[in-house]
Amino acid sequence: MDRDLRVLRVLRVPPVVRLRVPTDEDAVAWHQVFAHPDVMEFHGGRPAELSVYEELTARQRRHDAERGFCLWTMLDESGKVIGFTGAQPWEREWGPTGEIEIGWRLGREHWGQGYATAAARETLERVREAGVADVVAMVDARNARSIAVARRLGMRRAEVLTTPSGREAHCYRLDLDQIA
């Protein structure tokens, strides 16, 4: 029986996931979906205010209009908002400043089901179609789940950095010409 379960896991079909440019209403959905402390463990440790998501969704609409990509709202097969994935310029003064970073954040109840990887793969295709040659993913060194997603995408750890708060971060890189 254990062998059969392992085979089924290997053969698991990726979940159906849809991506859309975030709407005003998605700010409220993101605020609710990301309110769990586990989700925010590597993003400040506590839930953000609604205004943070209102600004973030507005910025993502601008990115999509100007660049052809953004952090898209992630929807499951029923159309429920479950998180976001996408790409945007790394705008901090430390790390890969100016490079295009891909990222993902998923509501706690949807972890471990393949949504982040499936959506990130779609992100890579869309970003490549928008003319981006390579991407980075900045991941907290303790975030094993996000490290696993980066590796499943074919990304390789290129740098180890120290954040301004003193935490260790890994910079993963991927040349988009290398993906099938």
Steps between C-alpha positions, in 0.01 A plus 500: 500500500780746581654440158164565332465831684851604395420419137178703519691798643752486217220477241291776661348733242574868570200688633301730277601857575405824329684830517348845450609860541399596856179697544407746774302218663808278502661730757231390747537135396882510539461665840274214612694215337835618639375572855634167635824536704658204318455678166665815633786326684755610238321823406521707814354246739153648530210578268524824304234770507243510220658823371820307421306270267305790348829666405652170386211409269500852350876477438457159338240636257752769401775238457276292276405802285862618470693171488255226408546318831431551869409308813182336375213385716498121522162326475424133561279285278184642661609862444587563865792738570775292662803726472725667248791419276684696240793728441608854568824698515705456817492856631683470830846651541654164592499178301437476125386861458336562164468134409165329448397291799237230485309421814199328644290510815224256573228479763583246772214262418638455147857404590638167381261457209722618214333837442814713555710294261229482232438874518873583506551292185228701329675815624827393338323454165326836519815686604700338221229600250532858632867496397671436833819293456562392858342520844596477864311380806597637840420248773554511876755226571261339753207481256529136390167507311601791276847354449333180380284695252806685365682170451199338329506791255862418415641800684845475655626676809748761380562717804460507876423848633435660835184712515498840671325329795790252529327194354657273242338507156568288195493642150390238248549563127360361178583575138159481328657363181570183700136414565307282259 
